[in-house]
């Protein structure tokens, strides 16, 4: 990782609506780059001009790195709020747990909102500490599709065209609306095997 590569990633991440695939070592590489830049700004014997330039470069690199992390965080939250799936390979290892936790909290909140005013459910019962069992739906994939993290925090996929899968209904609905899958309906008179 170098400063040009970091700038390119920042620019792409800012200009694209979806999460960009980053190397799994992205954040450790950024830490290394920032460490090297910081060390260059405190080298003994530097003239004042070189020291000021090194300090400014460190600040710029730090702003770029923070900008990338914040932009990606917003995209993860926005995807959860709009019930959109995030391809598992688009997340770095450091982002995967965050994405899962956001999905849990957003789904819990949507469930709370849906249950407002329902008779027989006390408000304190509406806030779940664990995600409720997801309702499932059978779908057929129309094209190859990467693995996703379901609202139940399980990883599904990757999928090939014509694969059948049982997905949480929220994820299935999002994929149906995106034209990625079709819902599979059982014909009358045909009973699925138990």
C-alpha positions as CSV (number, residue, x, y, z in Angstrom):
1,X,0.0,0.0,0.0
2,X,1.3,3.4,-0.9
3,X,-0.2,6.9,-0.9
4,X,-1.2,6.8,-4.6
5,X,-3.0,3.5,-4.0
6,X,-4.7,4.9,-0.9
7,X,-5.9,8.0,-2.8
8,X,-7.2,5.8,-5.7
9,X,-9.2,3.7,-3.2
10,X,-10.5,6.8,-1.5
11,X,-11.6,8.3,-4.8
12,X,-13.3,5.1,-6.0
13,X,-15.1,4.5,-2.7
14,X,-16.4,8.1,-2.6
15,X,-17.7,8.0,-6.2
16,X,-19.3,4.5,-6.2
17,X,-22.7,3.8,-4.5
18,X,-21.8,0.3,-3.4
19,X,-18.9,-1.1,-1.3
20,X,-15.8,-1.6,-3.3
21,X,-13.9,-4.9,-2.8
22,X,-10.8,-4.2,-0.9
23,X,-7.9,-6.6,-0.1
24,X,-8.5,-8.4,3.2
25,X,-5.2,-6.8,4.4
26,X,-6.4,-3.3,3.7
27,X,-6.7,-2.0,7.2
28,X,-3.4,-3.5,8.4
29,X,-1.7,-2.1,5.3
30,X,-3.1,1.3,6.0
31,X,-1.8,1.1,9.6
32,X,1.6,0.2,8.3
33,X,1.5,3.1,5.8
34,X,0.5,5.5,8.5
35,X,3.2,4.2,10.8
36,X,5.8,4.7,8.2
37,X,4.6,8.2,7.4
38,X,4.5,9.1,11.1
39,X,8.0,7.8,11.6
40,X,9.3,9.8,8.6
41,X,8.0,13.0,10.2
42,X,10.1,12.5,13.4
43,X,13.5,11.5,11.8
44,X,16.3,13.3,13.7
45,X,18.3,15.7,11.6
46,X,15.6,16.7,9.2
47,X,15.5,20.2,8.1
48,X,12.4,22.2,9.0
49,X,10.8,22.2,5.5
50,X,11.1,18.4,5.2
51,X,9.7,17.9,8.7
52,X,6.6,20.1,7.9
53,X,6.1,18.3,4.6
54,X,6.3,14.9,6.3
55,X,3.8,16.0,9.0
56,X,1.4,17.3,6.3
57,X,1.7,14.1,4.3
58,X,0.8,12.1,7.5
59,X,-2.2,14.2,8.1
60,X,-3.4,13.8,4.5
61,X,-3.0,10.1,4.6
62,X,-4.8,9.9,7.9
63,X,-7.7,11.9,6.5
64,X,-7.9,9.7,3.4
65,X,-7.9,6.5,5.5
66,X,-10.6,7.9,7.9
67,X,-12.6,9.0,4.9
68,X,-12.5,5.5,3.4
69,X,-13.5,3.9,6.7
70,X,-16.3,6.4,7.3
71,X,-17.7,6.1,3.8
72,X,-17.7,2.3,4.0
73,X,-19.4,2.5,7.4
74,X,-22.2,4.7,6.0
75,X,-22.7,2.3,3.0
76,X,-23.0,-0.6,5.4
77,X,-25.6,1.2,7.6
78,X,-27.5,2.5,4.5
79,X,-27.6,-1.1,3.0
80,X,-29.0,-2.4,6.3
81,X,-31.6,0.4,6.5
82,X,-32.8,-0.3,2.9
83,X,-32.8,-4.1,3.3
84,X,-30.0,-4.5,0.7
85,X,-27.6,-7.4,0.9
86,X,-23.9,-6.8,1.0
87,X,-21.7,-9.3,-0.7
88,X,-19.5,-11.0,1.9
89,X,-16.4,-10.5,-0.2
90,X,-16.9,-6.8,-0.3
91,X,-16.3,-6.6,3.5
92,X,-12.9,-6.7,5.1
93,X,-12.5,-8.9,8.1
94,X,-12.6,-5.8,10.4
95,X,-16.0,-4.8,8.8
96,X,-17.8,-8.2,8.8
97,X,-18.7,-8.2,12.5
98,X,-19.8,-4.5,12.3
99,X,-22.1,-5.3,9.3
100,X,-23.6,-8.2,11.2
101,X,-24.3,-6.2,14.3
102,X,-25.8,-3.3,12.3
103,X,-28.1,-5.8,10.5
104,X,-29.3,-7.3,13.8
105,X,-30.1,-3.9,15.3
106,X,-31.8,-2.5,12.2
107,X,-33.9,-5.6,11.8
108,X,-34.8,-5.5,15.6
109,X,-35.8,-1.9,15.2
110,X,-37.9,-2.6,12.1
111,X,-39.6,-5.4,13.9
112,X,-40.3,-3.1,16.9
113,X,-41.8,-0.5,14.5
114,X,-44.0,-3.1,12.8
115,X,-45.3,-4.4,16.1
116,X,-46.2,-1.0,17.5
117,X,-49.8,-1.0,18.6
118,X,-50.3,-4.7,18.1
119,X,-52.6,-6.0,20.8
120,X,-51.2,-8.3,23.4
121,X,-47.6,-7.3,23.0
122,X,-46.1,-5.2,25.8
123,X,-43.5,-2.6,24.7
124,X,-40.8,-4.3,26.8
125,X,-41.4,-7.6,24.9
126,X,-40.9,-5.8,21.6
127,X,-37.2,-5.1,22.1
128,X,-35.4,-8.4,21.4
129,X,-31.9,-8.9,22.6
130,X,-31.4,-11.7,20.1
131,X,-32.6,-11.7,16.5
132,X,-35.9,-13.6,16.1
133,X,-36.0,-16.7,13.9
134,X,-36.1,-15.5,10.4
135,X,-39.0,-16.6,8.1
136,X,-37.6,-18.4,5.1
137,X,-38.4,-18.3,1.4
138,X,-37.3,-20.6,-1.4
139,X,-35.8,-18.7,-4.4
140,X,-34.1,-19.5,-7.7
141,X,-31.0,-17.5,-8.7
142,X,-31.1,-16.1,-12.2
143,X,-27.4,-15.5,-12.4
144,X,-24.2,-16.2,-10.4
145,X,-24.2,-14.2,-7.2
146,X,-21.6,-13.8,-4.4
147,X,-22.2,-14.9,-0.8
148,X,-24.3,-12.7,1.4
149,X,-24.8,-12.3,5.1
150,X,-28.5,-12.9,6.0
151,X,-30.5,-11.0,8.6
152,X,-30.1,-14.1,10.7
153,X,-26.3,-13.6,10.5
154,X,-25.7,-16.8,8.6
155,X,-23.6,-16.7,5.4
156,X,-25.5,-17.8,2.3
157,X,-23.8,-18.7,-1.0
158,X,-22.0,-18.0,-3.2
159,X,-24.6,-19.1,-5.8
160,X,-24.6,-20.2,-9.4
161,X,-27.3,-19.4,-11.9
162,X,-30.3,-21.8,-11.4
163,X,-29.3,-22.6,-7.8
164,X,-32.2,-23.0,-5.4
165,X,-31.8,-21.6,-2.0
166,X,-33.8,-21.0,1.2
167,X,-33.1,-17.5,2.4
168,X,-34.6,-15.3,5.1
169,X,-37.6,-13.5,3.6
170,X,-36.1,-10.1,4.1
171,X,-33.0,-11.0,2.1
172,X,-35.1,-12.9,-0.5
173,X,-37.4,-9.8,-1.0
174,X,-34.4,-7.6,-1.5
175,X,-32.9,-9.9,-4.1
176,X,-36.3,-10.3,-5.9
177,X,-36.7,-6.5,-6.1
178,X,-33.1,-6.3,-7.6
179,X,-34.0,-9.0,-10.2
180,X,-31.4,-11.4,-8.9
181,X,-33.8,-14.2,-7.9
182,X,-37.3,-15.4,-8.6
183,X,-39.5,-16.8,-5.8
184,X,-40.2,-20.5,-6.1
185,X,-43.8,-21.4,-5.6
186,X,-44.9,-25.0,-5.2
187,X,-47.7,-26.0,-7.6
188,X,-51.0,-27.2,-6.2
189,X,-51.2,-30.9,-5.8
190,X,-47.5,-31.2,-5.4
191,X,-46.4,-31.7,-1.8
192,X,-42.8,-31.0,-0.9
193,X,-41.0,-33.9,0.7
194,X,-40.6,-33.5,4.5
